[in-house]
Amino acid sequence: MSQFAINLIFVGSSFALYIAIAIWARAGSTKEFYVAGGGVNPVMNGMATAADWMSAASFISMAGIIAAGGYATSSYLMGWTGGYVLLAMLLAPYLRKFGKFTVPEFIGDRFYSKNARFVAVACLIIASVTYVIGQMTGAGVAFSRFLEVESDTGLIIAGIVVFLYAVLGGMKGITYTQVAQYVVLIIAYTIPAVFISLQLTGNFLPPLGLFSNHLESGMPLLHKLDLVVRELGFADYTADVPNKLNMVLFTLSLMIGTAGLPHVIIRFFTVPKVSDARWSAGWALVFIALLYLTAPAVASMARLNLLTTIYPSGEVTNPIDYAHRPDWVKNWEQTGLITFEDKNGDGLIQLYNDQSESYKQVATERGWKGNELTVNNDILVLANPEIANLPSWVIGLIAAGGLAAALSTAAGLLLAISSAISHDLIKGSINPNISEKNELRAARISMAVAIVVATWLGMNPPGFAAQVVALAFGIAAASIFPALMMGIFSKRVNNKGAIAGMLAGLLSTMVYIFLYLGWFFIPGTAAFANTPENWLLGSMGYGISPLSFGAIGAMINFIVAFAVSSVTAAPPKHIQELVESVRYPKGAGVATGH
């Protein structure tokens, strides 16, 4: 049986399962559409939350970007994991005690203002749309290789599949679909990792294999990797980070952005009790840890496998002949995600760091005229089984897993966008008397429109999947997280302060991002080159990247909110009593929409 047929079986079977679950669990009311009826088991909700959380960025792109950057990019791992702990401890139980459907509804009621609710809707949509671009980008990467179609065609297929099960099932259908998707993605991620760890280190546990000896050379795996990348002009894989300020801000931005992501927060409204929200968070952390403990090993082994494929003899002066390149390179070349340019006309593949000034003389002496192989970071996890010559069924499995990761999070994000438009914007502001039937129809229509927009934006992403997602986290960190924290833990912050803070945090972060990545991510509209020397404080060696500015935006939000609140009237007494009540998360009823 051909690899394509095997891929079709795995991917097609998983899609059929998702759609069947959506039909079985079809939402018949707004409560089922928004919060799955509020009766989801904590363990199942933890598994669904993990699938919602572990997006294409986690499954496809995180290991790829760590493989390319080494220790310097470990902030993705630390920030996302730490942020989830922050969410579980500081926000989830208190928001569940409040008992409403959506984050904007909490902000609107806590700050006793329709305008505050409207601003929260805007922040949520901007963050979620930016996030969903990364998911659709990841889905396009997976489809383009495993179904042998163009990346844009893959995006359209992904959009259709999400439409079928998310629009039909709402949160009820999405919850049970995400349980199935978690099972698919965790098996797909760990089985290839076990095979590759055994091949390279003889250790079947990838996290332990990362710190074991490389079988062929007998030296520690990370030491072997350092030697290989150093010989090709790259910084050591385990090298320290010179700009620690940017690393700290980036990690912080990912952490507090995580805690402000509406599509994850909304999952805690689907359980019956506050204690169930805490248990859901604990179980989700267990399920997330299974992948996140494996990712650094997958990244390191993928980088080593890639480089030893190009230099099979171990000598950097003896690269592989392009005519004899392995099949996996040929397969991925068809997607356009691997490109080769024979710059010196010798027919060999030179893969090295041609941006290193200190390495240019070495390259010149060897007759090299520039790096000739460009590899998209997002393909490394998906290509890993092929690079390591694993069985065909493993490749089919990882295809299904990568798509499950992208589609599960995309569905959660689209639901957050849909509920913000139908419940918070239409019912909350435009037409409070809308019937439940019409609100449900509006939710499905707005989700369908969001899918179309997300698919179109996914065709022109502003970066790799993990980088696009990091931008979304920065936006959530600067706008939503501070409002939630002040809403729960401060009785003094009022409606004027909250609105001013959210706008200040959102606008400052968006402007900073657009200055370097283009206005609304349109190519060619950036005011400055996105390089460290051009960033804020870049001339001092402490440049703050657009990916890290969310932490600064959050500080601006807090400062503006407290400053404005201090010179305006305190919140009404009943609002202060509400804050006091929310702080003690006991006795919460079911989530309600009114």
C-alpha positions in Angstrom: 0.0 0.0 0.0 1.3 3.5 -0.9 2.2 6.1 1.7 -0.5 8.3 0.3 -3.2 5.6 0.7 -2.0 5.0 4.3 -2.2 8.8 5.0 -5.7 9.0 3.6 -6.8 6.1 5.8 -5.5 7.7 9.0 -6.6 11.2 8.2 -9.9 10.2 6.7 -10.8 7.9 9.6 -10.0 10.7 12.2 -12.1 13.2 10.3 -15.0 10.8 10.0 -14.8 10.3 13.8 -14.8 14.0 14.5 -17.8 14.7 12.3 -19.7 11.6 13.7 -19.1 12.9 17.3 -20.4 16.4 16.3 -23.6 14.9 14.8 -24.1 12.7 17.9 -23.5 15.7 20.3 -25.2 18.4 18.3 -26.0 21.5 20.3 -29.7 22.1 20.6 -29.6 25.2 22.8 -27.4 28.2 23.4 -26.2 26.7 26.7 -25.1 23.5 24.9 -23.5 25.6 22.2 -21.6 27.9 24.5 -20.7 25.7 27.6 -21.7 22.1 26.5 -24.6 22.2 29.0 -22.3 22.8 32.0 -22.1 19.1 32.9 -18.8 17.9 31.5 -16.8 15.4 33.6 -13.5 17.0 35.0 -11.2 14.3 33.6 -12.9 14.6 30.2 -12.8 18.3 30.4 -9.1 18.2 31.3 -8.4 16.1 28.2 -10.5 18.4 26.0 -8.7 21.4 27.5 -5.3 19.8 26.8 -6.3 19.3 23.1 -7.7 22.9 23.0 -4.4 24.1 24.5 -1.9 22.0 22.5 -2.4 23.6 19.1 -0.5 23.4 15.9 2.0 25.6 17.6 2.7 23.0 20.3 2.5 19.9 18.0 4.0 21.1 14.8 5.9 24.3 15.4 7.2 24.4 19.0 9.7 21.5 18.5 10.6 22.9 15.1 11.4 26.4 16.5 13.4 24.9 19.4 15.2 22.7 17.0 16.3 25.7 15.0 17.1 28.0 18.0 18.1 25.6 20.8 18.1 26.8 24.3 17.4 30.4 23.2 13.9 29.4 22.1 13.0 27.4 25.2 10.9 30.4 26.3 8.1 28.9 24.3 8.1 25.8 26.5 8.6 27.6 29.8 6.1 30.4 29.0 3.2 28.2 27.8 3.6 25.7 30.6 4.0 28.4 33.4 1.1 30.3 32.0 -1.2 27.4 32.3 -0.3 27.0 36.0 -1.1 30.8 36.4 -4.4 30.3 34.7 -5.4 27.3 36.9 -4.4 29.1 40.1 -5.4 32.7 39.6 -8.3 32.8 37.2 -10.2 29.5 36.5 -12.0 28.9 39.8 -12.9 32.6 40.3 -14.4 32.9 36.8 -16.3 29.7 37.3 -17.7 31.1 40.5 -19.0 34.1 38.5 -20.9 31.6 36.3 -21.3 33.3 33.0 -20.8 32.1 29.5 -18.0 34.3 28.3 -15.0 36.4 29.3 -16.5 39.7 27.9 -19.6 39.0 29.9 -17.6 38.8 33.1 -15.8 42.1 32.2 -19.0 43.8 31.3 -20.8 42.8 34.5 -17.8 43.3 36.8 -17.0 46.8 35.4 -20.8 47.6 35.1 -20.4 48.9 31.5 -21.5 47.8 28.1 -18.6 49.7 26.7 -16.2 47.6 28.8 -17.9 44.5 27.4 -17.6 45.8 23.9 -13.9 46.6 24.3 -13.3 43.1 25.7 -15.1 41.7 22.6 -12.7 43.6 20.4 -9.7 42.4 22.3 -10.9 38.8 22.3 -11.6 38.8 18.5 -8.2 40.4 17.6 -6.3 37.9 19.8 -8.3 34.9 18.7 -8.1 35.7 15.0 -4.4 36.2 15.2 -4.1 32.9 17.1 -6.3 31.0 14.6 -4.0 32.2 11.7 -1.3 30.0 13.3 -3.6 27.0 13.5 -4.7 27.3 9.9 -1.0 27.7 8.9 -0.1 24.5 10.7 -3.1 22.7 9.1 -1.9 23.9 5.7 1.6 22.6 6.3 0.3 19.2 7.3 -2.2 18.9 4.5 0.3 20.0 1.8 2.6 17.1 2.6 0.4 14.2 3.7 -2.5 14.7 1.3 -0.1 15.9 -1.5 -2.0 19.1 -2.2 -1.0 22.7 -2.3 -0.8 24.5 1.0 -3.7 26.8 0.2 -5.8 23.8 -0.9 -5.0 22.2 2.5 -6.2 25.3 4.3 -9.5 25.2 2.5 -10.0 21.5 3.3 -9.2 22.3 7.0 -11.7 25.1 7.0 -14.4 22.8 5.6 -13.8 20.1 8.2 -13.8 22.6 11.1 -17.0 24.0 9.7 -18.7 20.7 9.7 -18.1 19.7 13.3 -17.7 23.1 15.1 -20.7 25.0 13.5 -22.9 21.9 14.0 -21.9 20.8 17.4 -20.9 24.0 19.2 -19.1 23.6 22.6 -20.9 20.3 23.2 -19.7 18.8 20.0 -16.3 20.4 20.2 -15.7 19.0 23.8 -16.2 15.4 22.8 -14.4 15.9 19.5 -11.4 17.3 21.4 -11.3 14.3 23.7 -10.8 12.1 20.6 -8.4 14.6 19.1 -6.2 14.5 22.3 -6.0 10.7 22.1 -5.0 11.0 18.4 -2.4 13.8 18.8 -0.7 12.4 22.0 -0.3 8.9 20.4 0.9 10.5 17.2 3.5 12.7 19.0 4.9 10.1 21.4 5.2 7.0 19.2 7.6 8.5 16.6 9.5 10.2 19.5 10.0 6.8 21.2 11.2 5.2 17.9 13.7 8.0 17.2 15.0 8.1 20.8 15.6 4.3 20.5 17.5 4.8 17.2 19.7 7.6 18.5 20.2 6.8 22.2 18.8 3.4 22.9 16.5 4.9 25.5 12.8 4.4 24.9 11.8 7.5 27.0 12.5 10.6 24.9 13.0 13.0 27.9 15.7 10.6 29.2 17.1 10.0 25.8 17.8 13.8 25.5 20.3 13.4 28.3 21.7 10.0 27.2 24.7 9.2 25.0 24.5 9.2 21.2 24.9 5.6 20.2 27.0 6.2 17.1 29.5 8.6 18.6 29.3 7.5 22.3 29.2 11.1 23.5 26.2 12.8 25.2 23.5 13.6 22.6 23.5 17.4 23.3 27.3 17.5 23.2 27.2 15.8 19.8 24.6 18.3 18.6 26.7 21.2 19.8 29.7 20.0 17.9 27.7 19.5 14.6 26.1 22.9 14.6 29.3 24.6 15.7 31.1 23.1 12.7 28.5 24.6 10.4 28.8 28.2 11.8 25.7 28.1 14.1 25.7 29.0 17.7 25.9 26.1 20.1 22.5 24.4 20.6 22.9 24.8 24.4 24.4 28.3 24.3 23.2 30.9 26.8 21.1 33.9 25.6 22.9 37.2 25.5 19.7 39.3 25.7 18.2 38.1 28.9 15.8 41.0 29.2 14.0 40.1 26.0 13.9 36.4 27.0 12.4 37.2 30.4 9.8 39.6 28.8 9.0 37.0 26.1 8.5 34.2 28.7 6.3 36.6 30.8 4.3 37.6 27.7 3.6 34.0 26.9 2.7 33.2 30.5 0.2 36.0 31.1 -1.1 35.7 27.5 -1.9 32.1 28.3 -3.9 33.1 31.3 -5.8 35.6 29.2 -6.7 33.3 26.3 -10.6 33.2 26.1 -10.8 29.8 24.3 -9.1 28.1 27.2 -10.8 30.1 30.0 -14.3 29.3 28.5 -13.6 25.5 29.1 -13.8 26.0 32.8 -17.5 27.1 32.4 -18.4 23.7 31.1 -18.0 21.8 34.5 -20.7 21.6 37.1 -18.8 23.0 40.2 -15.9 25.3 41.1 -14.0 22.3 42.5 -14.5 20.6 39.2 -12.8 23.6 37.5 -9.8 23.1 39.7 -9.7 19.3 39.0 -10.1 20.0 35.3 -7.0 22.3 35.4 -5.0 19.7 37.3 -5.9 16.9 34.8 -5.2 19.2 31.8 -1.8 19.9 33.2 -1.1 16.1 33.4 -2.2 15.6 29.8 -0.2 18.6 28.6 2.9 17.5 30.4 3.0 14.2 28.3 3.7 16.3 25.2 5.7 19.1 26.7 8.2 16.8 28.4 8.7 15.1 25.0 9.1 18.2 22.9 12.7 19.2 23.8 13.9 15.7 22.9 12.0 15.7 19.6 13.5 19.1 18.8 17.1 18.1 19.5 16.8 14.7 17.7 15.1 16.3 14.7 17.9 18.8 14.3 20.6 16.2 14.6 18.8 13.9 12.1 18.5 16.7 9.6 22.1 17.6 9.7 23.4 14.0 9.6 21.1 13.5 6.6 22.9 16.3 4.7 26.4 15.3 6.0 26.0 11.5 6.3 29.8 10.9 6.7 30.0 13.2 9.6 32.4 15.5 7.7 31.1 19.0 6.9 33.4 19.1 3.9 31.5 16.1 2.4 27.8 17.0 1.9 25.3 14.8 0.1 24.9 15.0 -3.6 21.6 16.7 -4.5 20.9 14.0 -7.1 21.1 11.4 -4.4 19.0 13.2 -1.8 16.7 11.0 0.2 13.1 10.6 -0.6 11.8 12.6 2.3 13.6 15.7 0.9 12.0 15.1 -2.5 8.6 14.7 -0.9 8.8 17.9 1.1 10.2 19.8 -1.9 6.9 19.3 -3.7 5.2 21.3 -1.0 7.6 24.3 -1.4 8.5 24.0 2.3 12.0 22.8 1.4 13.9 24.6 -1.4 17.3 24.0 -2.9 19.4 26.5 -4.8 22.8 25.3 -6.1 24.7 28.6 -5.7 28.1 27.3 -6.5 27.1 24.8 -9.2 28.8 21.8 -7.7 25.6 19.6 -7.3 26.2 19.2 -3.6 23.9 20.5 -0.8 25.7 23.0 1.4 23.6 23.6 4.6 25.3 26.1 7.0 25.0 29.5 8.7 25.8 32.0 5.9 24.8 34.9 8.2 27.8 34.3 10.5 30.6 36.8 9.8 33.2 34.6 11.5 32.3 31.6 9.3 32.4 33.4 6.0 36.1 32.9 5.5 35.8 29.2 6.1 32.9 29.0 3.6 34.9 30.9 1.0 37.9 28.6 1.4 35.6 25.6 0.8 34.1 27.2 -2.3 30.7 27.7 -0.7 28.7 30.7 -1.9 25.8 30.7 0.5 23.4 28.3 2.3 21.7 26.2 -0.4 18.9 24.4 1.5 16.1 26.3 3.1 13.9 24.2 5.5 10.7 25.6 7.0 10.8 25.1 10.8 7.2 23.9 10.8 8.0 20.7 8.9 10.6 19.2 11.3 8.2 17.3 13.6 6.0 16.1 10.6 9.1 15.1 8.6 10.9 13.4 11.6 9.4 9.9 10.9 10.5 10.1 7.3 14.0 11.4 8.2 14.4 8.5 10.6 13.0 5.9 8.1 10.2 4.9 10.4 7.3 2.6 9.2 4.7 4.0 6.9 1.9 3.7 9.5 3.9 6.0 11.8 4.0 8.7 9.1 0.2 8.3 8.6 -0.3 8.5 12.4 1.6 11.8 12.8 -0.3 13.2 9.8 -3.5 12.6 11.7 -2.0 14.0 14.9 -0.8 17.2 13.4 -4.2 17.9 11.9 -5.9 17.0 15.1 -3.8 19.5 17.0 -4.4 22.3 14.5 -8.2 21.7 14.1 -8.9 21.2 17.9 -7.5 24.6 18.8 -9.0 26.3 15.7 -12.4 25.0 16.8 -12.0 26.4 20.3 -10.9 29.7 19.0 -13.7 30.0 16.5 -16.2 29.2 19.3 -14.7 32.0 21.4 -15.1 34.4 18.5 -18.6 33.2 17.7 -19.8 33.5 21.3 -18.3 37.0 21.6 -20.2 38.2 18.5 -23.5 36.4 19.1 -23.7 36.5 22.9 -21.7 39.6 23.9 -22.1 41.9 20.9 -25.6 41.0 19.5 -27.4 39.8 22.6 -25.4 42.0 25.0 -25.5 45.3 23.1 -27.4 45.3 19.9 -30.5 43.2 20.5 -30.9 42.1 24.2 -34.4 40.6 23.4 -33.2 38.2 20.7 -34.7 34.8 20.9 -32.6 31.8 21.8 -33.2 30.3 18.4 -32.0 33.4 16.6 -29.0 33.8 18.9 -28.0 30.2 18.1 -28.4 31.0 14.4 -26.3 34.1 14.8 -23.6 32.1 16.6 -23.4 29.6 13.8 -23.3 32.3 11.1 -20.6 34.3 12.9 -18.5 31.1 13.3 -18.9 30.3 9.6 -17.7 33.8 8.7 -14.8 33.5 11.1 -13.7 30.2 9.5 -13.7 31.9 6.1 -11.6 34.9 7.4 -9.2 32.6 9.3 -8.7 30.4 6.2 -7.9 33.5 4.0 -5.5 34.9 6.6 -3.8 31.5 7.0 -2.8 31.7 3.4 -0.6 34.8 4.2 0.7 34.3 7.7 3.2 36.8 9.3 5.5 34.1 10.5 5.9 30.4 11.5 2.9 28.9 13.4 4.6 29.3 16.8 5.6 32.9 16.1 2.1 33.9 14.9 0.6 32.3 18.1 3.2 34.2 20.2 1.8 37.4 18.8 -1.7 36.4 19.8 -0.5 35.6 23.3 1.1 39.1 23.5 -2.2 40.7 22.5 -4.1 38.7 25.1 -1.4 39.5 27.7 -1.7 43.2 27.1 -5.5 43.5 27.0 -7.5 40.6 28.5 -5.3 39.3 31.4 -4.9 42.6 33.3 -8.7 43.3 33.1 -9.4 39.8 34.5 -6.9 40.1 37.3 -8.1 43.6 38.3 -11.7 42.4 38.0 -11.1 39.6 40.5 -8.6 41.0 42.9 -9.2 44.8 43.0 -12.4 46.4 44.3 -11.1 49.9 43.5 -10.7 49.6 39.7 -13.7 51.0 38.0 -15.3 51.0 34.5 -13.3 54.0 33.2 -10.0 52.6 34.5 -10.7 49.1 33.0 -11.6 50.5 29.5 -8.7 52.9 29.4 -6.3 50.2 30.5 -7.5 47.7 27.9 -7.3 50.2 25.1 -3.9 51.4 26.2 -2.5 47.9 26.4 -4.1 46.7 23.2 -3.2 49.7 21.1 0.4 50.0 22.3 1.0 46.4 21.6 -0.7 46.3 18.2 1.2 49.4 17.0 4.5 48.0 18.2 3.8 44.7 16.4 2.7 46.4 13.2 5.7 48.6 13.1 7.9 45.6 12.6 5.6 43.0 11.0 3.5 45.3 8.8 0.2 47.0 9.4 -2.4 44.3 9.8 0.3 41.9 8.7 0.2 43.2 5.1 3.6 42.4 3.5 5.7 45.5 2.7 4.0 47.9 5.2 6.5 47.5 8.1 8.1 50.7 9.2 11.3 49.0 10.5 13.2 45.8 9.7 12.4 43.2 12.3 16.0 42.8 13.6 17.4 43.2 17.2 19.2 46.4 16.5 16.0 48.1 15.4 13.9 47.0 18.3 13.2 49.3 21.3 16.5 49.4 23.4 18.2 47.6 20.5 21.1 50.1 20.4 21.9 49.2 24.0 21.9 45.4 23.3 18.6 44.8 25.1 16.2 45.0 22.2 12.5 44.1 22.9 11.1 42.0 20.1 7.5 42.3 18.9 6.9 38.9 20.3 7.9 40.1 23.8 6.0 43.4 23.9 2.9 41.9 25.3 4.5 42.0 28.8 5.2 45.7 28.4 1.6 46.2 27.1 0.3 44.5 30.2 2.3 46.8 32.5 0.9 49.8 30.5 -2.6 48.4 31.0 -2.2 48.0 34.8 -0.7 51.5 35.2 -3.3 53.3 33.1 -6.2 51.4 34.8 -5.1 52.1 38.3 -4.2 55.7 37.5 -7.6 56.5 35.9 -9.5 54.6 38.6 -7.7 56.6 41.3 -8.9 60.0 40.0 -12.5 58.8 39.3 -15.4 57.5 41.4 -15.1 54.2 43.1 -17.2 51.3 41.8 -20.7 51.0 43.3 -21.1 49.1 46.6 -22.8 46.1 45.0 -19.9 45.7 42.5 -17.4 45.7 45.4 -19.5 43.1 47.2 -19.6 41.1 43.9 -15.8 41.1 43.8 -15.6 40.0 47.5 -18.0 37.2 46.6 -16.0 36.0 43.6 -12.8 35.8 45.6 -14.3 32.9 47.6 -15.1 30.3 45.0 -17.7 28.3 46.8 -21.3 27.7 46.0 -21.2 28.6 42.3 -24.2 27.6 40.3 -24.4 26.6 36.6 -23.1 28.9 34.0 -25.8 31.3 32.8 -26.1 33.7 30.0 -28.1 36.4 31.8 
